[in-house]
Amino acid sequence: MGTCTNLDVPKTFGSLVFDDRQMRARLPEDVYRSLRKTIDENTDLQEDIADAVAAHMRDWAVEHGATHFTHWFQPLTGITAEKHDSFITPSPDGGVIMEFRGKELIKGEPDASSFPSGGLRATFEARGYTAWDPTSYAFIKDHTLCIPTAFCSYAGDALDKKTPLLRSMQALNRQAKRILKLFGKDVRNVRTSVGPEQEYFLIDKEVFEKRPDLVYTGRTLFGAMPPKGQELDDHYFGAIKPRVIAFMEDLNQELWKLGILAKTEHNEVAPAQHELAPIFSTTNVATDKNQLTMEIMRKVAGKHGLACLLHEKPFAGVNGSGKHNNWSMATDEGFNLLSPGETPYENAQFLLFLCAVIQAVDDYQDLLRLSVATAGNDHRLGANEAPPAIISVFLGDELTAILEAIKNDVPYEAAQKVTMKLGVHALPRFSRDNTDRNRTSPFAFTGNKFEFRSLGSSNSIACCNIMLNAAVAESLKQYADRLEGAEDFEQELHHLIREVIRKHERILFNGNGYGDEWVEEATKVRGLSNLKTTADAMPHLLDQKNMDMLIRHKVFTATEIYSRCEIMLENYCKTVNIEGHTMVDMARKNYLPAIEGYLAHLAGTISKMRAASDRVKCNYEISTMERLSELTDYILERVKDLEKALEGLKEYDNIQKTSVAVRDDVLPKMEHLRKHVDEAEMLMPEDLWPFPSYGKILFSVN
C-alpha cells in the first residue's frame, strides 16, 4: 500500500464509488432522472430502471477489477455483514459471461438464522432479505461490488440498524416539513446529517498478539500503570510519530477512494491514542461510512504492523475512546435549521427547532443514554474523561441568556462581539465566538449543530441517531399539531417557545459535568436520570412512553423494540462473560504459574545466600516472597469466586436478571481479581511476567 505523496486527491476521491458522477456519465438520461427521483423524493424504483442501473453498475465494477458483488448490510451484531456472489453466468459455448440483473441489485437473500433477532424469529427460520438502499452509493472493496442494503426477516421485521434509521429520518422529515410550511417554506426534504469523530488506539501488532485479553476482548483485563501515563498532556496534539503518520497517510488514501470525507487527524490525550474526523454526510450515509472507516482502520493498521483498538476502554488509568456525533438538520437546499443567524433572538424558526431538540433530550434522556450503552462504554462514561451518564444540554452563554429572556418575557440585551488582542502586533485580531466549548457536556450546542459526546468508539452511530431523530420528530409533531390550528400564529408561537423553555430548562447545564456536585444537583434537585450501566439503562427501552413514541412515528414495531432490548442486554452479558472467562484462563494458565516460578527462584536464592553467610538478612527476597505468596492465595480465591459467579449466570431465567447479576456480582469480582494480579506485577521482574506490560504496549510505536 502506497503513501499519499503526489496523490491527486480530487481524482482519487470516490474513485471506487458508483456515485452521482458515475451515474450521470454512464446511465441513459431517463434512467438517471428516474433513479435521482427515487433518491431525492423516496419514490419507488421501477424494475426496468433497476435492470439498466445494474448493467451499468456491473460494467463500471468490472472495469475496476471487481469479480463479485455483495449486499452489504448492518445486522444487530454492531458490525457489517456480506455474502459474495460472482458475476459469472454460464454461456452456451462452455465459457462464462459477466451478468448482474436488476433483481439481484434490488433484493438479496442471505441466511438469517445465525444473526441476533431477539425472538423475532425461531433459529430454524433461516430466510432473510436484503433490500438496496439507493440513497447510499455502491462501492468496491476487495474486488467486490458492495451494495448498501437494509436487512429484514421473512415476516418483514427489521433485523438491522439501517432500516430503523431510515424510518427515523423519514419521521423527522415529515414533521419538520410541517413546521417549515407554517413559516411559509415549502421544501422537498429535511435531512439530518452527521460528522462522527472517531477516536482509537494504535499499538504494535506483535505486542497485541502477546496479550490474550486484547485478542479475545479488545481491552486489557489486567495491567499495572507504568511510571508515565498521560499526566504531562504531551501527547495531545503533539507531533505525530513517523510510523503513525505512514498509517494515517495510507488510511486517508483508502478512505478517500471510497468517498469517505476524512478531514482531520491528530494525537489524542492518552499515549498511543489518536482521532480521525470526517466532514458531515447525510445520516444513513455517514453511518455506512463510519462502519467502513472502522473496518479499514483495522485493515490498514495490520499492513503497518500495528493493531487498531476501537474498544472504549482498552487501558485502565488512561483516557478511553469515544465517538462524537455532530448532528444537524438541513433542508434539501442546504439551509441549516440549527443556524442561529446574526440575531438568534429574532429568529423564531431557529428558536423553535432549538426548543424541539431541548425538549427531545429532556423527554427522552433515557433513550439517548441507552442508545450508547454497551459493556465497553460503561467503563468510560462518567470517568472524568468523558461525559457523565447523566444527559444534559450545553447551550453556552448567549443562547442561555436569550432563552432566559424569553422565559421571563423581558427584552434581551445582546452581548457585544469581543475582539481578541494577543498583545503582539504581528498577530491578527479576531472575533471571539459567542460561547466557549464544554467538553464535559454529553450534548452540547457548538454553533450550528449539536455534539452528542457520549458514544463509545466502537458504537454504530445508527442507534443514537435513531433515538435522536425520533425524539425530535415527536417534539416537532406536538408543535405542528398546536400551531396549525392557531388563530394567531405569531402569538401562539411565542407562547409555545416560552412554555417549552420553562418546562424543560432542567436539562440545560453549562457547568462542569465531571463534578460530584453536578451529580447531586442533577439527580436530587433537577430529577434527571443517572443510568450508570447498560443493565440500568437498557430496560427503559420498554417504558411505555418510549414504546408509544417509537411506534407512533413508525420507527419500530412493538416486537422490534422488545427484540432490541433482548439483544443489547444479551450482548452486554456475553461480552462480560467472555471477559470473565479470559481472566480466569490467564490467571490459572499464566499468572499463577509465573508467580510460583519466581517464588521458587526466590526460595532458592535465599537458601544459597544463607548457606554462603549466616549474616545475610535477605530482607528484599523474604518480604517479596511473603507478599507474593499471600497474593497467590488471594488470586486463587478470587479466581474461584469469579468462576462461581460466571457459573451462576446460567441459573437465571431471563436476560434482565442475568444483566443485573453481571453488574452486581461478576464485574466486582473481576475488579477484585485484577487488583491482586496488578499488585503482583509490580513485585515481579519484567522478564518473568508472562505478558507485555502497559509501558511496553502504550509506548510501543515510534
C-alpha positions as CSV (number, residue, x, y, z in Angstrom):
1,M,0.0,0.0,0.0
2,G,1.5,3.3,-1.1
3,T,1.5,6.7,0.6
4,C,-0.2,9.9,-0.3
5,T,2.9,11.5,-1.8
6,N,2.0,13.3,-5.1
7,L,-1.5,11.9,-4.8
8,D,-4.1,13.6,-7.0
9,V,-6.8,13.8,-4.2
10,P,-9.7,15.2,-6.3
11,K,-9.1,12.5,-8.9
12,T,-8.7,9.7,-6.3
13,F,-11.7,10.8,-4.2
14,G,-14.6,8.5,-4.8
15,S,-12.8,6.5,-7.5
16,L,-14.2,3.3,-6.0
17,V,-17.7,4.6,-5.6
18,F,-20.6,4.4,-8.1
19,D,-21.6,8.0,-7.1
20,D,-23.6,10.7,-8.9
21,R,-20.7,11.5,-11.2
22,Q,-20.6,7.9,-12.5
23,M,-24.4,7.6,-12.7
24,R,-24.7,10.9,-14.6
25,A,-21.9,9.8,-17.0
26,R,-22.9,6.2,-17.6
27,L,-26.7,6.0,-17.3
28,P,-29.2,7.0,-20.0
29,E,-30.7,10.3,-19.2
30,D,-34.2,8.9,-18.5
31,V,-32.7,6.2,-16.2
32,Y,-30.6,8.7,-14.4
33,R,-33.6,11.1,-13.8
34,S,-35.7,8.2,-12.5
35,L,-33.0,7.0,-10.1
36,R,-32.4,10.5,-8.9
37,K,-36.1,10.9,-8.2
38,T,-36.0,7.7,-6.1
39,I,-33.0,9.0,-4.2
40,D,-34.3,12.6,-3.7
41,E,-38.0,12.0,-3.2
42,N,-38.2,8.5,-1.8
43,T,-40.2,7.1,-4.8
44,D,-40.5,3.5,-5.9
45,L,-37.9,2.2,-8.4
46,Q,-39.3,0.5,-11.5
47,E,-37.9,-2.9,-12.5
48,D,-36.7,-1.8,-15.9
49,I,-34.8,1.1,-14.3
50,A,-33.2,-1.3,-11.9
51,D,-32.1,-3.6,-14.8
52,A,-30.5,-0.6,-16.5
53,V,-28.7,0.6,-13.4
54,A,-27.5,-2.9,-12.6
55,A,-26.0,-3.4,-16.1
56,H,-24.0,-0.1,-16.0
57,M,-23.0,-0.6,-12.3
58,R,-21.7,-4.1,-13.3
59,D,-19.7,-2.7,-16.2
60,W,-18.2,0.0,-14.0
61,A,-17.3,-2.5,-11.3
62,V,-15.7,-5.0,-13.7
63,E,-13.6,-2.2,-15.2
64,H,-12.2,-1.6,-11.7
65,G,-11.3,-5.3,-11.2
66,A,-14.4,-6.5,-9.4
67,T,-15.4,-10.1,-9.9
68,H,-18.1,-10.4,-7.2
69,F,-21.0,-8.5,-5.7
70,T,-22.5,-8.5,-2.3
71,H,-25.4,-7.0,-0.4
72,W,-23.5,-5.1,2.4
73,F,-25.7,-4.8,5.5
74,Q,-25.6,-4.0,9.2
75,P,-27.1,-6.8,11.3
76,L,-27.7,-6.3,15.1
77,T,-24.2,-7.6,15.8
78,G,-22.9,-4.0,15.6
79,I,-20.6,-4.7,12.6
80,T,-21.3,-5.2,8.9
81,A,-22.0,-8.5,7.0
82,E,-21.6,-9.6,3.5
83,K,-22.1,-12.7,1.3
84,H,-20.2,-12.6,-2.0
85,D,-21.6,-13.9,-5.4
86,S,-19.6,-13.8,-8.6
87,F,-20.8,-12.0,-11.7
88,I,-20.2,-15.2,-13.7
89,T,-23.0,-16.9,-15.5
90,P,-22.5,-20.0,-17.8
91,S,-22.7,-19.3,-21.5
92,P,-23.8,-22.0,-24.2
93,D,-20.3,-22.3,-25.6
94,G,-18.9,-23.6,-22.3
95,G,-17.5,-20.2,-21.1
96,V,-19.0,-17.6,-18.9
97,I,-20.4,-14.1,-19.2
98,M,-20.4,-11.4,-16.5
99,E,-24.0,-10.8,-15.6
100,F,-25.8,-8.7,-12.9
101,R,-29.5,-8.1,-13.1
102,G,-31.9,-5.6,-11.5
103,K,-33.5,-8.2,-9.2
104,E,-30.0,-9.1,-7.9
105,L,-29.4,-5.4,-7.3
106,I,-32.7,-4.8,-5.5
107,K,-33.0,-7.9,-3.4
108,G,-30.8,-10.5,-1.8
109,E,-31.4,-13.5,0.4
110,P,-28.7,-14.2,3.0
111,D,-29.2,-16.8,5.6
112,A,-30.6,-15.0,8.6
113,S,-30.6,-17.9,11.1
114,S,-27.4,-17.1,12.9
115,F,-27.8,-13.3,13.3
116,P,-29.3,-11.9,16.5
117,S,-33.0,-11.5,16.3
118,G,-34.1,-11.1,20.0
119,G,-37.0,-13.5,19.4
120,L,-38.2,-12.0,16.2
121,R,-37.9,-15.4,14.6
122,A,-37.0,-19.0,15.6
123,T,-33.5,-20.3,14.9
124,F,-34.7,-22.7,12.3
125,E,-36.3,-19.9,10.3
126,A,-33.4,-19.1,8.2
127,R,-34.8,-16.9,5.4
128,G,-34.0,-13.2,5.4
129,Y,-34.0,-10.4,2.8
130,T,-31.7,-7.6,2.0
131,A,-33.1,-4.6,0.1
132,W,-31.0,-2.0,-1.8
133,D,-30.7,1.5,-0.2
134,P,-30.2,3.6,-3.3
135,T,-29.5,6.7,-1.2
136,S,-26.2,5.3,-0.2
137,Y,-23.8,4.7,-3.1
138,A,-22.4,1.3,-4.0
139,F,-18.6,0.9,-3.7
140,I,-15.8,-1.5,-4.5
141,K,-13.9,-3.2,-1.6
142,D,-11.5,-6.1,-2.1
143,H,-12.6,-6.7,-5.7
144,T,-16.2,-6.9,-4.7
145,L,-19.1,-4.5,-5.6
146,C,-20.7,-3.7,-2.2
147,I,-24.3,-2.6,-2.4
148,P,-25.6,-0.9,0.9
149,T,-28.8,-2.6,1.9
150,A,-31.4,-3.0,4.6
151,F,-32.0,-6.4,6.2
152,C,-35.3,-7.8,7.3
153,S,-36.8,-11.2,8.3
154,Y,-39.2,-13.3,6.2
155,A,-42.1,-11.7,8.1
156,G,-40.8,-8.2,7.3
157,D,-39.3,-7.3,10.8
158,A,-36.2,-5.2,10.7
159,L,-33.1,-7.2,11.6
160,D,-30.6,-4.4,11.2
161,K,-29.7,-0.9,12.2
162,K,-30.2,0.8,8.8
163,T,-34.0,0.2,8.5
164,P,-35.0,1.9,11.7
165,L,-32.5,4.7,11.0
166,L,-34.1,5.4,7.6
167,R,-37.6,5.3,9.3
168,S,-36.4,7.8,11.9
169,M,-35.1,10.1,9.2
170,Q,-38.4,9.8,7.4
171,A,-40.3,10.6,10.6
172,L,-38.3,13.7,11.3
173,N,-38.5,14.8,7.6
174,R,-42.3,14.6,7.8
175,Q,-42.7,16.7,11.0
176,A,-40.0,19.2,10.1
177,K,-41.7,20.0,6.8
178,R,-45.0,20.7,8.7
179,I,-43.2,23.2,10.8
180,L,-41.4,24.9,7.9
181,K,-44.7,25.1,6.0
182,L,-46.1,27.2,8.9
183,F,-43.2,29.6,8.2
184,G,-44.1,29.8,4.6
185,K,-41.4,27.5,3.3
186,D,-42.3,24.6,1.1
187,V,-39.3,22.2,0.9
188,R,-38.9,18.8,-0.6
189,N,-36.8,17.3,2.2
190,V,-35.3,17.9,5.6
191,R,-32.4,15.6,6.3
192,T,-30.3,15.1,9.3
193,S,-26.5,15.0,8.8
194,V,-23.7,13.7,11.0
195,G,-20.0,14.1,11.3
196,P,-18.7,11.3,13.7
197,E,-15.3,12.0,15.2
198,Q,-13.5,8.6,15.7
199,E,-11.0,8.0,18.5
200,Y,-8.8,4.9,18.5
201,F,-5.5,3.5,19.8
202,L,-2.6,2.2,17.7
203,I,-0.2,-0.3,19.3
204,D,2.4,-2.7,17.9
205,K,0.8,-5.8,16.4
206,E,3.4,-8.1,17.9
207,V,2.7,-6.8,21.4
208,F,-1.1,-7.0,20.7
209,E,-0.8,-10.7,19.8
210,K,1.0,-11.5,23.1
211,R,-2.0,-10.3,25.1
212,P,-4.8,-12.8,25.1
213,D,-7.1,-10.2,26.8
214,L,-6.7,-7.8,23.9
215,V,-7.1,-10.6,21.3
216,Y,-10.3,-12.0,22.9
217,T,-12.0,-8.9,24.3
218,G,-10.4,-5.8,22.8
219,R,-9.3,-4.5,26.2
220,T,-6.6,-5.3,28.8
221,L,-8.2,-7.1,31.7
222,F,-5.0,-6.8,33.8
223,G,-2.1,-4.3,33.8
224,A,-0.4,-2.1,36.3
225,M,0.2,1.5,35.4
226,P,3.7,2.5,34.1
227,P,5.6,5.3,35.6
228,K,4.3,7.7,33.0
229,G,0.8,7.8,31.6
230,Q,-0.9,11.0,30.3
231,E,0.0,13.3,33.2
232,L,2.1,15.7,31.2
233,D,-0.5,16.1,28.4
234,D,2.4,15.9,26.0
235,H,0.8,13.5,23.6
236,Y,-2.3,15.6,23.0
237,F,-2.0,17.4,19.6
238,G,1.7,16.6,19.7
239,A,3.9,15.8,16.7
240,I,2.7,12.6,15.1
241,K,5.3,9.8,15.1
242,P,6.6,8.7,11.7
243,R,5.1,5.2,11.9
244,V,1.7,6.6,12.8
245,I,2.0,9.3,10.0
246,A,2.6,6.5,7.5
247,F,-0.5,4.7,8.7
248,M,-2.6,7.9,8.6
249,E,-1.5,8.6,5.0
250,D,-2.4,5.2,3.8
251,L,-5.7,5.3,5.8
252,N,-6.6,8.6,4.2
253,Q,-5.9,7.3,0.7
254,E,-8.1,4.2,1.2
255,L,-10.9,6.2,2.8
256,W,-10.8,8.9,0.0
257,K,-11.0,6.2,-2.7
258,L,-14.3,5.1,-1.0
259,G,-15.6,8.7,-0.9
260,I,-15.2,9.0,2.8
261,L,-14.6,12.6,3.8
262,A,-11.7,12.1,6.2
263,K,-10.6,15.6,7.1
264,T,-8.9,16.0,10.5
265,E,-6.3,13.8,12.2
266,H,-4.3,14.3,15.4
267,N,-2.9,12.7,18.6
268,E,-5.4,12.4,21.4
269,V,-4.8,12.7,25.2
270,A,-3.6,9.2,26.1
271,P,-0.4,7.7,24.9
272,A,-0.9,5.8,21.6
273,Q,-4.4,7.4,21.2
274,H,-5.5,9.3,18.0
275,E,-8.5,10.8,16.3
276,L,-10.0,11.0,12.8
277,A,-12.8,13.4,12.0
278,P,-14.8,13.5,8.7
279,I,-16.9,16.2,7.1
280,F,-20.7,15.9,7.5
281,S,-22.8,13.5,5.5
282,T,-26.5,12.6,5.4
283,T,-27.0,10.4,8.5
284,N,-27.6,7.0,6.9
285,V,-24.6,7.6,4.5
286,A,-22.5,8.8,7.5
287,T,-23.4,5.6,9.3
288,D,-22.4,3.4,6.4
289,K,-19.1,5.3,6.1
290,N,-18.3,5.1,9.8
291,Q,-18.7,1.3,9.7
292,L,-16.4,1.2,6.7
293,T,-13.9,3.6,8.4
294,M,-13.6,1.3,11.4
295,E,-13.1,-1.8,9.2
296,I,-10.5,0.0,7.1
297,M,-8.6,1.3,10.1
298,R,-8.0,-2.2,11.3
299,K,-7.0,-3.4,7.9
300,V,-4.6,-0.6,7.2
301,A,-3.1,-0.9,10.7
302,G,-2.3,-4.6,10.1
303,K,-0.3,-3.7,6.9
304,H,1.8,-1.4,9.0
305,G,2.5,-4.0,11.7
306,L,0.0,-2.2,14.0
307,A,-3.2,-3.1,15.8
308,C,-6.0,-0.6,15.9
309,L,-8.0,-0.8,19.1
310,L,-11.6,0.6,18.9
311,H,-12.6,-0.6,22.4
312,E,-14.0,2.3,24.6
313,K,-11.5,1.5,27.4
314,P,-8.6,-0.7,26.3
315,F,-6.4,0.5,29.2
316,A,-7.3,1.4,32.8
317,G,-5.8,4.5,34.1
318,V,-5.7,6.5,30.8
319,N,-8.5,8.0,28.8
320,G,-10.7,5.8,26.8
321,S,-12.0,6.4,23.3
322,G,-15.3,7.9,22.2
323,K,-17.0,8.9,19.0
324,H,-18.6,12.4,19.0
325,N,-21.8,12.5,17.0
326,N,-22.1,16.0,15.4
327,W,-25.7,16.2,14.4
328,S,-27.7,18.9,12.5
329,M,-30.8,19.3,10.4
330,A,-30.9,21.0,6.9
331,T,-33.3,21.4,4.0
332,D,-32.7,20.0,0.5
333,E,-31.4,23.4,-0.5
334,G,-28.7,23.2,2.2
335,F,-30.3,25.6,4.8
336,N,-29.2,24.6,8.3
337,L,-32.2,24.7,10.6
338,L,-29.9,24.9,13.6
339,S,-28.0,28.0,12.4
340,P,-28.9,30.9,14.7
341,G,-28.1,33.6,12.1
342,E,-26.9,37.1,13.1
343,T,-29.7,37.7,15.6
344,P,-30.9,34.4,17.1
345,Y,-33.2,36.3,19.5
346,E,-35.3,37.5,16.5
347,N,-35.0,34.1,14.6
348,A,-38.2,32.4,15.7
349,Q,-37.8,29.5,13.3
350,F,-34.3,28.7,14.8
351,L,-35.6,29.1,18.3
352,L,-38.5,26.7,17.6
353,F,-36.2,24.0,16.2
354,L,-33.8,24.6,19.1
355,C,-36.6,24.1,21.5
356,A,-37.6,20.9,19.8
357,V,-34.1,19.4,20.4
358,I,-34.1,20.6,24.0
359,Q,-37.5,19.1,24.7
360,A,-36.5,15.9,22.9
361,V,-33.4,15.4,25.0
362,D,-35.3,16.1,28.2
363,D,-38.3,13.9,27.4
364,Y,-36.2,11.0,26.1
365,Q,-32.9,11.3,28.0
366,D,-33.2,7.6,28.9
367,L,-33.5,6.7,25.2
368,L,-30.4,8.7,24.4
369,R,-28.5,7.2,27.3
370,L,-29.4,3.6,26.4
371,S,-28.6,4.2,22.7
372,V,-24.9,4.4,23.7
373,A,-25.0,1.7,26.4
374,T,-22.5,-1.1,26.0
375,A,-20.3,-3.1,28.3
376,G,-17.3,-1.2,26.9
377,N,-18.8,2.2,27.2
378,D,-19.8,1.6,30.8
379,H,-16.1,1.8,31.8
380,R,-15.8,5.2,30.1
381,L,-18.9,7.3,30.8
382,G,-18.5,9.4,33.9
383,A,-14.9,8.5,34.4
384,N,-13.7,12.2,34.3
385,E,-12.6,11.7,30.7
386,A,-16.0,11.5,29.0
387,P,-19.4,13.0,29.7
388,P,-21.3,11.6,32.7
389,A,-24.1,9.1,32.3
390,I,-26.4,11.9,33.2
391,I,-27.7,13.5,29.9
392,S,-27.8,17.3,29.9
393,V,-27.7,20.1,27.2
394,F,-25.0,22.8,27.0
395,L,-26.0,25.9,25.1
396,G,-23.4,28.5,26.0
397,D,-23.8,31.9,27.4
398,E,-25.5,33.8,24.6
399,L,-28.2,31.2,23.8
400,T,-28.8,30.6,27.5
401,A,-29.3,34.3,28.0
402,I,-31.7,34.5,25.1
403,L,-33.8,31.7,26.4
404,E,-33.7,33.2,29.9
405,A,-35.1,36.5,28.5
406,I,-37.9,34.7,26.6
407,K,-38.8,32.6,29.7
408,N,-39.1,35.8,31.8
409,D,-40.7,37.7,28.9
410,V,-38.1,40.6,29.1
411,P,-36.1,42.2,26.4
412,Y,-32.7,40.5,25.5
413,E,-29.7,42.7,25.5
414,A,-27.3,41.3,23.0
415,A,-23.7,40.9,24.1
416,Q,-21.1,42.8,22.2
417,K,-18.7,41.0,20.0
418,V,-15.3,40.8,21.7
419,T,-12.2,41.3,19.6
420,M,-9.3,39.1,20.8
421,K,-6.0,41.0,21.2
422,L,-3.0,38.9,21.9
423,G,-0.5,41.6,22.7
424,V,1.7,41.1,19.6
425,H,1.2,43.5,16.7
426,A,2.1,40.9,14.1
427,L,-0.6,38.5,15.2
428,P,-4.1,39.0,13.7
429,R,-7.1,40.2,15.7
430,F,-10.2,38.1,15.5
431,S,-13.7,38.0,16.9
432,R,-14.3,35.7,19.9
433,D,-17.0,33.0,19.4
434,N,-20.2,33.7,21.3
435,T,-19.7,30.8,23.6
436,D,-16.8,28.6,24.9
437,R,-16.8,24.8,24.4
438,N,-17.8,22.4,27.2
439,R,-16.0,19.1,26.9
440,T,-17.8,17.7,30.0
441,S,-21.3,18.1,28.4
442,P,-22.8,15.0,26.8
443,F,-25.0,17.1,24.5
444,A,-23.5,20.4,23.5
445,F,-24.6,23.1,21.0
446,T,-21.5,24.1,19.0
447,G,-22.6,27.0,16.8
448,N,-24.9,25.4,14.2
449,K,-25.1,21.7,15.4
450,F,-25.3,19.6,18.5
451,E,-22.5,17.3,19.5
452,F,-23.6,14.2,21.3
453,R,-20.4,13.1,23.0
454,S,-21.5,10.0,24.9
455,L,-21.0,7.5,22.1
456,G,-18.3,4.8,22.6
457,S,-15.6,4.4,19.9
458,S,-16.9,1.0,18.7
459,N,-20.6,2.0,18.7
460,S,-22.5,2.1,15.5
461,I,-23.8,5.7,15.2
462,A,-27.1,4.4,13.9
463,C,-28.5,3.7,17.4
464,C,-28.1,7.2,18.9
465,N,-29.3,8.9,15.7
466,I,-32.4,6.7,15.5
467,M,-33.4,7.8,19.0
468,L,-32.4,11.5,18.4
469,N,-34.3,11.7,15.1
470,A,-37.4,10.1,16.6
471,A,-37.4,12.2,19.7
472,V,-37.0,15.5,17.8
473,A,-39.7,14.3,15.4
474,E,-42.0,13.9,18.4
475,S,-41.4,17.4,19.6
476,L,-42.0,18.9,16.1
477,K,-45.2,16.9,15.8
478,Q,-46.5,18.4,19.1
479,Y,-45.6,21.9,17.9
480,A,-47.2,21.4,14.5
481,D,-50.4,20.0,15.9
482,R,-50.7,23.1,18.1
483,L,-49.6,25.8,15.7
484,E,-51.5,24.5,12.7
485,G,-54.8,25.3,14.4
486,A,-53.7,28.6,16.0
487,E,-55.8,31.7,15.3
488,D,-52.8,34.0,15.8
489,F,-49.7,32.1,14.7
490,E,-47.1,34.5,15.9
491,Q,-48.7,34.9,19.4
492,E,-49.1,31.2,19.8
493,L,-45.6,30.6,18.6
494,H,-44.3,33.0,21.3
495,H,-46.3,31.3,24.0
496,L,-45.1,27.9,22.8
497,I,-41.4,28.7,22.9
498,R,-41.7,30.3,26.3
499,E,-43.6,27.2,27.7
500,V,-41.1,24.8,26.3
501,I,-38.2,26.7,27.9
502,R,-39.9,26.9,31.3
503,K,-40.9,23.2,31.2
504,H,-37.6,21.8,30.0
505,E,-35.0,24.2,31.5
506,R,-33.9,21.5,34.0
507,I,-32.0,19.7,31.1
508,L,-29.8,22.9,30.4
509,F,-26.5,22.9,32.2
510,N,-23.4,24.9,31.3
511,G,-21.2,23.9,34.2
512,N,-18.7,21.2,35.0
513,G,-20.3,17.8,34.2
514,Y,-17.4,16.0,36.0
515,G,-18.1,17.4,39.4
516,D,-19.7,15.4,42.2
517,E,-21.9,18.4,43.0
518,W,-23.5,18.2,39.5
519,V,-24.5,14.6,40.1
520,E,-26.1,15.7,43.3
521,E,-27.9,18.6,41.7
522,A,-28.9,16.7,38.5
523,T,-30.5,13.7,40.3
524,K,-31.9,15.2,43.6
525,V,-32.7,18.7,42.6
526,R,-33.5,18.5,38.9
527,G,-34.8,15.0,38.7
528,L,-32.6,13.9,35.8
529,S,-31.8,10.2,35.4
530,N,-28.4,8.7,36.1
531,L,-28.3,5.4,34.4
532,K,-24.7,4.3,35.1
533,T,-24.6,0.9,33.4
534,T,-26.2,-0.9,30.5
535,A,-28.1,-3.1,32.9
536,D,-29.6,0.1,34.4
537,A,-30.3,1.8,31.1
538,M,-31.5,-0.8,28.6
539,P,-34.8,-1.9,30.3
540,H,-36.0,1.7,29.9
541,L,-36.4,1.0,26.2
542,L,-39.6,-0.9,27.2
543,D,-41.0,2.1,29.2
544,Q,-44.5,2.8,27.8
545,K,-43.8,6.4,26.9
546,N,-40.8,5.3,24.9
547,M,-42.5,2.5,23.1
548,D,-45.5,4.7,22.3
549,M,-43.3,7.4,20.7
550,L,-41.2,5.0,18.7
551,I,-44.3,3.1,17.4
552,R,-46.3,6.3,16.7
553,H,-43.5,7.5,14.4
554,K,-43.2,4.0,12.8
555,V,-39.5,3.8,13.7
556,F,-40.0,0.4,15.4
557,T,-42.8,-2.1,15.9
558,A,-43.5,-3.3,19.4
559,T,-41.9,-6.7,18.6
560,E,-38.8,-4.9,17.2
561,I,-38.5,-2.9,20.4
562,Y,-38.6,-6.0,22.6
563,S,-36.1,-7.7,20.4
564,R,-33.6,-4.8,20.6
565,C,-33.8,-4.8,24.4
566,E,-33.2,-8.5,24.5
567,I,-30.3,-8.4,22.0
568,M,-28.5,-5.5,23.7
569,L,-28.7,-7.0,27.2
570,E,-27.6,-10.3,25.8
571,N,-24.6,-8.7,24.1
572,Y,-23.7,-7.0,27.4
573,C,-23.9,-10.3,29.3
574,K,-22.0,-12.2,26.7
575,T,-19.3,-9.6,26.5
576,V,-18.6,-9.6,30.2
577,N,-18.9,-13.4,30.3
578,I,-16.1,-13.7,27.7
579,E,-14.0,-11.2,29.7
580,G,-14.5,-13.1,32.9
581,H,-13.5,-16.5,31.4
582,T,-10.5,-14.8,29.8
583,M,-9.4,-13.5,33.2
584,V,-9.8,-17.0,34.7
585,D,-7.8,-18.5,31.8
586,M,-5.0,-16.0,32.1
587,A,-4.8,-16.3,35.9
588,R,-4.7,-20.1,36.0
589,K,-2.5,-20.7,33.0
590,N,-0.1,-17.8,33.1
591,Y,-0.1,-15.5,36.1
592,L,-0.2,-18.1,38.9
593,P,2.5,-20.3,37.3
594,A,4.7,-17.3,36.6
595,I,4.4,-16.1,40.2
596,E,5.0,-19.6,41.6
597,G,8.1,-19.9,39.4
598,Y,9.5,-16.6,40.8
599,L,8.7,-17.8,44.3
600,A,10.7,-20.9,43.8
601,H,13.5,-18.8,42.4
602,L,13.4,-16.5,45.5
603,A,13.4,-19.5,47.9
604,G,16.4,-21.0,46.1
605,T,18.2,-17.6,46.2
606,I,17.6,-17.3,50.0
607,S,18.9,-20.8,50.6
608,K,22.0,-20.1,48.7
609,M,22.7,-16.8,50.2
610,R,22.2,-18.1,53.8
611,A,24.4,-21.1,53.0
612,A,27.1,-18.7,52.0
613,S,26.7,-16.5,55.1
614,D,24.5,-16.7,58.2
615,R,24.7,-12.9,58.5
616,V,22.8,-12.3,55.2
617,K,19.3,-10.9,56.1
618,C,17.7,-11.4,52.7
619,N,15.1,-8.6,53.5
620,Y,14.2,-8.0,49.9
621,E,13.9,-11.6,49.0
622,I,11.9,-12.6,52.1
623,S,9.5,-9.7,52.1
624,T,8.8,-10.1,48.3
625,M,8.4,-13.8,48.7
626,E,6.0,-13.4,51.6
627,R,3.8,-10.9,49.8
628,L,3.8,-12.8,46.6
629,S,2.8,-15.9,48.4
630,E,-0.1,-14.1,50.0
631,L,-1.1,-12.7,46.6
632,T,-1.1,-16.2,45.0
633,D,-3.6,-17.3,47.7
634,Y,-5.7,-14.2,47.2
635,I,-5.6,-14.6,43.4
636,L,-6.6,-18.3,43.6
637,E,-9.6,-17.4,45.9
638,R,-10.6,-14.6,43.6
639,V,-10.4,-16.9,40.6
640,K,-12.7,-19.4,42.3
641,D,-15.1,-16.6,43.3
642,L,-15.2,-15.4,39.7
643,E,-15.7,-18.9,38.3
644,K,-18.6,-19.4,40.7
645,A,-20.2,-16.1,39.7
646,L,-19.8,-17.0,36.0
647,E,-21.4,-20.4,36.5
648,G,-24.2,-18.8,38.5
649,L,-25.3,-16.8,35.4
650,K,-26.7,-20.0,34.0
651,E,-29.3,-20.1,36.7
652,Y,-31.3,-17.0,35.7
653,D,-34.3,-17.4,33.5
654,N,-34.4,-14.1,31.8
655,I,-31.8,-11.7,30.4
656,Q,-32.7,-8.7,32.6
657,K,-32.0,-10.8,35.8
658,T,-28.8,-12.0,34.2
659,S,-27.6,-8.5,33.4
660,V,-28.2,-7.4,37.0
661,A,-26.1,-10.3,38.2
662,V,-23.4,-9.4,35.7
663,R,-23.4,-5.8,37.0
664,D,-23.6,-6.6,40.7
665,D,-21.7,-9.9,41.0
666,V,-19.4,-10.7,38.1
667,L,-17.9,-7.3,37.4
668,P,-17.0,-6.5,41.0
669,K,-15.3,-9.9,41.3
670,M,-13.4,-9.2,38.1
671,E,-12.1,-6.0,39.5
672,H,-11.1,-7.7,42.7
673,L,-9.1,-10.3,40.8
674,R,-7.4,-7.7,38.7
675,K,-6.3,-5.7,41.8
676,H,-4.3,-8.6,43.2
677,V,-2.7,-9.6,39.9
678,D,-1.7,-6.0,39.2
679,E,-0.1,-5.8,42.6
680,A,1.8,-9.0,41.9
681,E,3.1,-7.5,38.6
682,M,4.8,-4.6,40.5
683,L,6.7,-7.2,42.5
684,M,7.9,-9.3,39.6
685,P,10.8,-8.9,37.3
686,E,9.6,-7.8,33.9
687,D,11.3,-10.6,32.0
688,L,9.4,-13.2,34.2
689,W,6.0,-11.6,33.8
690,P,4.1,-13.6,31.2
691,F,2.6,-10.7,29.2
692,P,3.8,-7.3,27.9
693,S,3.3,-4.5,30.4
694,Y,1.3,-1.3,30.0
695,G,4.6,0.6,29.4
696,K,5.6,-1.7,26.5
697,I,2.1,-1.6,25.0
698,L,1.4,2.2,25.2
699,F,4.8,3.2,24.1
700,S,5.5,0.5,21.6
701,V,5.0,2.6,18.5
702,N,7.7,5.1,17.5
